[in-house]
Amino acid sequence: MAAQNSAKSTGRYRALAKAFSWRVVGTIDTFVWSLLISHQAFQASSIASTEILTKVPMYYIHERAWRHIVWAPDSHIRSLAKSISWRFFSGIDTFLRSWLFTGKLEYAVSITGAEAISKIILYYLHERAWRLVRWGRMEQTSRSAETAAA
């Protein structure tokens, strides 16, 4: 039982670490696209910096939800599916914040559209990089629980 609780908390810490590492990558990408599209450094900074408040909790929830889906934990297709599902939910957030800070619907659509492509690629690479980190992985957690039960 203690090993199972330890595995659960490790999974939570892994999700949190992934949320913060992704946020660094994602925020840089958002800033660059926002600056290229709006040509306003303050607006680009505002859009990118507020992501920390909205997307770290969103990513943590997304990551925890995907831990309940035990389908193909080490596959490329899973990484792609997670990339697309994350982009859908985070795209809504980016669109709303971009519209709020720029006041221009066309900027919000452009920023969100540009990110839809770049961030699916970046997120996929982020997922694959995290597959190299053994700490708290799903299959490791499953094996720990099986070992404790035996």
N, C-alpha and C positions, 0 to 999 in steps of 0.2 A: 504494500500500500504506500509506504514511504517513497519507494522508487517511482511509483506511478505519479505521485504528487510532484516529485522532483522533475520528472519528464514534462509534466504540464507546465510548470513554471519556466523550465528551459525553453519550451515552445513559445511562451509569452515573451520571454526576453529576446528570443531570436526574431520574433515578429516586430518587436520594438526596435531592435538594432537595424533590421531591414528597412523599417519605416524611416528612420533617420538617415541611413545611407542613401536611400532612394530620394529622399527630400533634397539632399545636397545636389544630386544630379538633376532632378526635376526642376528645382528652383533656378539653377543656372540656365537650363533650357528655356524656361518660361521668360526669364529676364531677357535673354538674347532675342527670342521671337518678338516679345513685346516691344523692345527697343527698335528692332528692324521695322516693325509695322507702324508703331505710333510715332517714332522719332522723338519721343519725349522720355528722357531718363527718369524723371520723377514718377511718371505714370508706370513705366516699366518696373521701377523699383517697388512701387506700391503693389502692383499686381503680383510680382514674384515674392515679396516678403510676406504678404498675407497668406500665402500658401501654407506656411508653417502652421498657422492657426487652424486652417481648415483641413489640409490634406494629411498631416501626420495622424490625427485620429481616424480619418477616413481610411488611410492605408492600413493602419493597425487592424481595423475591423475587417477590411477586405482580406488581409493576410490570415486572420483568425478564421474567417468563414471558409477560406480555401483549405485550411487544415482539416476541415470536416469532410472534404471531398477527397477520398483516398485513391482516386483514379490516377494511374500512371505517375507516381510521385517524382520519378527521375527523367521523364520524357520531355522532348523538345515541344511536342504538341501541347502538353500541360503548360509549359512556359508561355507558349503563344496564346493559349486560351486565357491565362491569367493576365497577360499583357492587354488583350482586347477588352476583357471585362473591366479591368482597372481603368483603361482609357475611357470607356463609356462613362463611368461614374465621375471620374476626375475631370473629364471634358465638360460636363455640366457645371462643375464648380469653377473651372477656368473661364468658361463663357460668362457666367454671372459676375465674377470678379472683374473680368476685362471690361464688360459693359458698364459696371458700376464706376470703375476708375477712369475710363476714357470717355464715357458718355456717348460712345459711337458704336452702333450696332455692327457696322461693317468692320471695325477693328476687332470687336469681340469674336465675330465669325472668322476673321482671318487668323487671329492668334490661336483660336481653338482648332481650326483646320490645320494649320502648320504643325501644331503640337501633336495632332492625331497621328501624323506620320512619324515625326522624329521621336516621339516618346514611346510609341509601340516598339520601335527598334531599340531605343535606349533601355526600356523596361525589360525587354527580352534578354539583352546582354547582361543587365543587372541580375535577373533571375538565374541565368546560367553561371554567372560569377558566384552567386550565393550557393549554388549547388556544389561548389568546390569547398565550401565551409561545412565541415561535418557537424559542428556544434548545433544541437537541437533539431536536427533534420527529422522529418516524419518517420522514415523507416528506422532510424536509430531509436526514436521514441518507442515505436512498436516493439522492437527487439528488446529494449530495456524492460518494458512491461511484461513481455513473455518470459524473460529470464527471471524476473522477480516472482512471477506466478509459479514457476517450476520448482 
